[in-house]
Amino acid sequence: MKSCVFWVGPNLRNSSRVGVIAIVGGMVVAIRELSVELGGHLVLKDVHLDVTAGEILALVGVNGAGKSTLLRCLAGLLRPTSGQVTVLGSAPDGAPAFWRDVAFVAEEPSWYPGLTVREHLELVGITHGVRDRARIDAVVDEFGLRERAEASPITLSSGQRRRVMLAAALLRPSRLLLLDEPEQALDSEFRSRLGGRLSAYADGGGSVVLAAHDAAFVRSCSARQAVVADGQVDCE
Ligand SMILES: Nc1ncnc2c1ncn2[C@@H]1O[C@H](COP(=O)(O)OP(=O)(O)OP(=O)(O)O)[C@@H](O)[C@H]1O
């Protein structure tokens, strides 16, 4: 094993695997010869991709290009047809230890039925060792949710629901954020604020892989771009 590079920033202090898993050369994601066949169609073909600690990678491409498919492979929700996917030193396995270090925001919002916005955030916080009410309050404010904090997410607008999902992902410690079209349904001001927030997360040593359609949003988070087309991923 080559030299180990650890960066323990504000988002990472409570991380379960800091100091346990060695990230060779700061590599957080390593994809080698990844192919994925869905419904008899080769969606991804021999993809090779690396993401380092503190990097934001934006997957861009037309509808159906395979961006969500790639994110689902990184989250361990989809088994590749062939090739290797390594996340934080291991194959994504969906085990609790994996989810302690990785936060995933899917394209479709989901939440715990019967809980208010604040209760949802508190539950996510408790699950990941964040019990500080002031921290929950700060996130509620940061994501513009104060007036709807006691409401059920089902009664929120689509942009407000997206904010709840993003707040939950950024509230807890993690080392890698996987975000499927996080800018979707957000107004322009909040898109640009989210870009700044993700940049700060990366400055703290976290890595982000996101799929996005909004070029201005991708620029606002200073992301490296990877174009997904014809089953291939071409990085800048
Ligand atoms: N379960 C499935 N069975 C068969 N085909 C699938 C399945 N899931 C996805 N696909 C196909 O795989 C291709 C890639 O889909 P994917 O959702 O990854 O695209 P995307 O780049 O995220 O698109 P969008 O920008 O519209 O979100 C599409 O042609 C889609 O129809």
The ligand as an SDF file (V2000), in Angstrom:
LIG
                    3D

 31 33  0  0  0  0  0  0  0  0999 V2000
  -34.4700   -0.7990  -14.3330 N   0  0  0  0  0  0  0  0  0  0  0  0
  -34.2060   -0.4630  -15.6030 C   0  0  0  0  0  0  0  0  0  0  0  0
  -34.4920   -1.3420  -16.5940 N   0  0  0  0  0  0  0  0  0  0  0  0
  -34.2150   -1.0290  -17.8730 C   0  0  0  0  0  0  0  0  0  0  0  0
  -33.6650    0.1250  -18.2650 N   0  0  0  0  0  0  0  0  0  0  0  0
  -33.3660    1.0210  -17.3180 C   0  0  0  0  0  0  0  0  0  0  0  0
  -33.6180    0.7710  -15.9380 C   0  0  0  0  0  0  0  0  0  0  0  0
  -33.1970    1.8370  -15.2320 N   0  0  0  0  0  0  0  0  0  0  0  0
  -32.7200    2.7210  -16.1260 C   0  0  0  0  0  0  0  0  0  0  0  0
  -32.8280    2.2330  -17.3720 N   0  0  0  0  0  0  0  0  0  0  0  0
  -32.3910    2.8910  -18.6040 C   0  0  0  0  0  0  0  0  0  0  0  0
  -31.0270    3.2110  -18.4540 O   0  0  0  0  0  0  0  0  0  0  0  0
  -30.7390    4.4330  -19.1310 C   0  0  0  0  0  0  0  0  0  0  0  0
  -30.0160    5.3670  -18.1750 C   0  0  0  0  0  0  0  0  0  0  0  0
  -30.9370    5.8120  -17.1750 O   0  0  0  0  0  0  0  0  0  0  0  0
  -30.4980    6.8430  -16.0700 P   0  0  0  0  0  0  0  0  0  0  0  0
  -31.6540    7.0010  -15.1480 O   0  0  0  0  0  0  0  0  0  0  0  0
  -29.2000    6.4080  -15.4870 O   0  0  0  0  0  0  0  0  0  0  0  0
  -30.2590    8.1640  -16.9300 O   0  0  0  0  0  0  0  0  0  0  0  0
  -29.9230    9.6520  -16.4540 P   0  0  0  0  0  0  0  0  0  0  0  0
  -28.7130   10.0820  -17.1790 O   0  0  0  0  0  0  0  0  0  0  0  0
  -29.8800    9.7270  -14.9820 O   0  0  0  0  0  0  0  0  0  0  0  0
  -31.1820   10.4330  -17.0230 O   0  0  0  0  0  0  0  0  0  0  0  0
  -31.9860   11.7270  -16.4880 P   0  0  0  0  0  0  0  0  0  0  0  0
  -31.1340   12.9260  -16.8430 O   0  0  0  0  0  0  0  0  0  0  0  0
  -33.2390   11.6810  -17.2740 O   0  0  0  0  0  0  0  0  0  0  0  0
  -32.2290   11.5830  -15.0000 O   0  0  0  0  0  0  0  0  0  0  0  0
  -32.0520    4.9660  -19.6670 C   0  0  0  0  0  0  0  0  0  0  0  0
  -32.1450    4.6170  -21.0250 O   0  0  0  0  0  0  0  0  0  0  0  0
  -33.0970    4.2290  -18.8480 C   0  0  0  0  0  0  0  0  0  0  0  0
  -34.2810    4.0420  -19.5840 O   0  0  0  0  0  0  0  0  0  0  0  0
  1  2  1  0
  2  3  1  0
  2  7  2  0
  3  4  2  0
  4  5  1  0
  5  6  2  0
  6  7  1  0
  6 10  1  0
  7  8  1  0
  8  9  2  0
  9 10  1  0
 10 11  1  0
 11 12  1  0
 11 30  1  0
 12 13  1  0
 13 14  1  0
 13 28  1  0
 14 15  1  0
 15 16  1  0
 16 17  2  0
 16 18  1  0
 16 19  1  0
 19 20  1  0
 20 21  2  0
 20 22  1  0
 20 23  1  0
 23 24  1  0
 24 25  2  0
 24 26  1  0
 24 27  1  0
 28 29  1  0
 28 30  1  0
 30 31  1  0
M  END
$$$$
